[in-house]
Amino acid sequence: YLYQEEGILSPDGHCRPFDADARGTLFGSGAGLVVLKRLSDALAAGDTIHAVIKSSAVNNDGSDKVGFMAPSVEGQAEVIARALALGGIDPETVGYVETHGSATPLGDPIEVAGLPRAFRASGARRDGYCAIGSVKSNFGHLDAASGVAGLIKTVLALKHGEIPPSLNFARPNPQIDFA
């Protein structure tokens, strides 16, 4: 690919979500398959259940976005808060969030800033809510398959009781308030 200064693509072919040296992402090709079924139907059929999705939410913060390729903090907080509310999920019980984590200097700080706003919107008041990660550090942005890759990673983390480390992370991005 052709690297352009201040663009979305990494200058050196490495994706470093939330790292001080994050300069962009890279794109890969991938596919993923997840079988979704109502919990009651899966239980009745005796299926192996790897995870239960309690809720989901989507939004488009339109003209409030920082730019075409980056969301707004308010938009991030709104969609996260909506997903928590729809699932009846207490933010105090969330131990991990699989993020978009594109490793861009603009996008990563916005994404992380939205999390505590969303968690506090439901009444939570502590700091350091949960661990975060991004599967993009492993193989870049898989375009349409990036969401399912993150879902599969999270299900495997739950299954094995271990959060995989983020590759290429050496030191925190100073533009992100991790506390």
C-alpha positions, 0 to 999 in steps of 0.5 A: 500500500501507499503510506500517506502521512496522517492517513489511516495506514501504518508507515511500517506495516505494524498495527499498535492499538493504544500504543505511544508509537501507533501510527495507523492500521494495515488491512488484511483479508479474512472471514469468520463464521459464528452460528447464532441461535436463541438461547432457549433453542440452543438449550433445547437442542443440547447444543454446545454454547460458547457464549451468550450475547446479551445485547448489541447496539449500533449508531452513526454519529453523523456530523458529530464525528471528528471526521469520516474515519473517526467517531466522536467521543459522544457517539462512542459513549452513546452506543456503549451505554445503549448496549449496556442498558439493553442487556441490563449489564452493570458496568461494574461487572465488565472485565474486558472490552474488545475494541475497534482499536485501529491504532490511529493517533486520532481514533484510539484516544476517542474510543477509550474516552467514550468508555468511562463516559458510557460506564458512568452514564449508568451510575458507575463511579470508579476508575480503571473499569476493565481491560481493553484489547484489539485483535487488529494487533494480530493481523490488521483490519479485516474490513467486513470480517473485523467484527466477527474476528473480535467476537471470536477472540472475545469468546475464546478469551472467556472460554480459556479465562485469559485475555490475550496480550495486545501485540506490538504494545510497548508503552501507552499512548500519552493522549489516552487517559487509561486511569 
